[in-house]
Amino acid sequence: MDPRRNATQKNHTATHLLQWALQQVLGQAVHQQGSLVGPDYLRFDFTCPKALTAGQIEDVERLVREKIDQALPVTCAVLPIDRAKKLGGHGPVRREIRQRGRVLGIGADHPDRIGEAFSREFLRGTHVDNTGAIADSPL
């Protein structure tokens, strides 16, 4: 695999971990507003009612690192859009995909068990198969 694509996969999956960790620490008021994912870095834009404290930043970083260290499976399932939303899939859905949604699940080892994933988001793009693969990324 192309090394730049591999690095981009790692950073793309890391954005999903970051979204989850931010919501764990700051609550459901946090919403992704965009991201820029490349092989060398990621930028994650989000809304939050107030600035994060140093302690909150540390908590978010700790949660993301724990999920990376746990080397959890990452899987994808294409589901009817209503089922995907019921499972808690969130994030932007392409306009042309109204009946079905591609859902990334972190913590589920098979598409049939996507409901077991702790993080579920609608997605586009490419991802790693296991969070442990992120460990050597420059996060």
C-alpha positions as CSV (number, residue, x, y, z in Angstrom):
1,M,0.0,0.0,0.0
2,D,1.1,3.5,-0.7
3,P,2.7,4.9,2.5
4,R,0.9,8.3,2.2
5,R,-2.5,6.5,1.8
6,N,-1.7,4.3,4.8
7,A,-0.9,7.4,6.9
8,T,-4.1,9.1,5.8
9,Q,-6.1,6.1,6.8
10,K,-4.6,6.2,10.3
11,N,-5.4,9.9,10.6
12,H,-8.9,9.5,9.2
13,T,-9.8,6.8,11.7
14,A,-8.2,8.9,14.5
15,T,-10.8,11.7,13.7
16,H,-13.5,9.2,14.6
17,L,-11.8,8.5,17.9
18,L,-11.4,12.2,18.6
19,Q,-15.1,12.8,17.9
20,W,-16.0,10.1,20.3
21,A,-13.6,11.2,23.0
22,L,-14.7,14.9,22.8
23,Q,-18.3,13.8,23.3
24,Q,-17.3,11.6,26.3
25,V,-15.6,14.5,27.9
26,L,-17.7,17.5,26.8
27,G,-21.1,15.9,26.1
28,Q,-23.3,15.7,23.1
29,A,-23.1,19.5,22.5
30,V,-19.9,18.8,20.6
31,H,-20.4,18.4,16.9
32,Q,-17.9,18.0,14.1
33,Q,-18.0,20.8,11.6
34,G,-15.3,19.6,9.3
35,S,-11.9,18.1,9.1
36,L,-8.8,18.0,7.0
37,V,-7.2,14.7,6.9
38,G,-3.8,14.1,5.3
39,P,-0.9,11.8,5.6
40,D,1.1,14.2,7.9
41,Y,-1.6,15.5,10.2
42,L,-5.3,15.9,10.8
43,R,-7.3,19.0,11.7
44,F,-10.7,18.5,13.4
45,D,-13.1,21.4,13.5
46,F,-15.9,21.2,16.1
47,T,-18.4,23.3,17.9
48,C,-18.3,23.6,21.7
49,P,-20.1,26.1,24.0
50,K,-16.8,27.2,25.6
51,A,-13.0,26.7,25.4
52,L,-11.6,23.4,26.6
53,T,-9.7,23.5,29.8
54,A,-6.2,21.9,30.1
55,G,-7.7,19.1,32.1
56,Q,-10.4,18.4,29.4
57,I,-7.7,18.3,26.7
58,E,-5.7,15.8,28.7
59,D,-8.8,13.7,29.2
60,V,-9.6,13.7,25.5
61,E,-6.0,12.7,24.7
62,R,-6.0,9.9,27.3
63,L,-9.3,8.4,25.9
64,V,-8.0,8.4,22.4
65,R,-4.7,6.9,23.4
66,E,-6.5,4.2,25.4
67,K,-8.6,3.2,22.4
68,I,-5.5,3.1,20.2
69,D,-3.6,1.0,22.7
70,Q,-6.6,-1.5,23.0
71,A,-6.1,-2.3,19.3
72,L,-9.8,-2.5,18.6
73,P,-11.3,-3.8,15.4
74,V,-12.7,-1.3,12.9
75,T,-15.4,-2.4,10.5
76,C,-17.8,-0.9,8.0
77,A,-21.4,-1.8,7.2
78,V,-23.8,-0.6,4.5
79,L,-27.2,-0.4,6.1
80,P,-30.6,1.0,5.3
81,I,-30.5,4.6,6.5
82,D,-33.2,4.2,9.1
83,R,-31.4,1.3,10.7
84,A,-28.1,3.2,10.6
85,K,-29.6,6.1,12.4
86,K,-31.3,3.9,15.0
87,L,-27.9,2.4,15.8
88,G,-26.7,5.8,16.6
89,G,-24.8,6.5,13.3
90,H,-24.1,10.2,13.1
91,G,-22.3,12.6,10.9
92,P,-22.9,13.9,7.4
93,V,-24.6,11.7,4.9
94,R,-24.0,12.3,1.2
95,R,-27.1,13.7,-0.5
96,E,-27.0,10.9,-3.2
97,I,-27.2,8.2,-0.5
98,R,-30.6,8.6,1.0
99,Q,-31.7,5.0,1.3
100,R,-28.5,3.4,2.6
101,G,-25.7,4.7,4.7
102,R,-22.1,3.4,5.1
103,V,-21.4,3.2,8.8
104,L,-17.9,2.9,10.4
105,G,-17.9,1.0,13.7
106,I,-15.0,1.1,16.0
107,G,-15.0,-1.8,18.5
108,A,-17.0,-4.2,16.3
109,D,-15.2,-7.0,14.5
110,H,-17.8,-7.8,11.9
111,P,-20.4,-5.8,9.9
112,D,-23.2,-7.9,11.5
113,R,-22.1,-6.7,14.9
114,I,-21.8,-3.0,14.1
115,G,-24.3,-2.4,16.9
116,E,-21.6,-3.4,19.4
117,A,-19.3,-0.6,18.3
118,F,-18.7,2.2,20.8
119,S,-18.3,4.7,18.0
120,R,-20.6,4.6,14.9
121,E,-20.5,7.3,12.3
122,F,-21.6,7.7,8.7
123,L,-18.5,8.0,6.6
124,R,-16.6,8.3,3.4
125,G,-13.0,7.5,2.8
126,T,-10.7,4.8,3.9
127,H,-9.8,3.6,7.3
128,V,-7.5,1.2,9.2
129,D,-8.8,-2.2,10.2
130,N,-7.6,-1.9,13.8
131,T,-7.1,1.1,16.1
132,G,-3.6,-0.3,17.0
133,A,-2.5,0.6,13.5
134,I,-2.7,4.3,14.5
135,A,0.0,4.0,17.1
136,D,2.9,5.1,14.8
137,S,1.0,8.1,13.4
138,P,2.2,11.6,14.2
139,L,-0.9,12.6,16.3
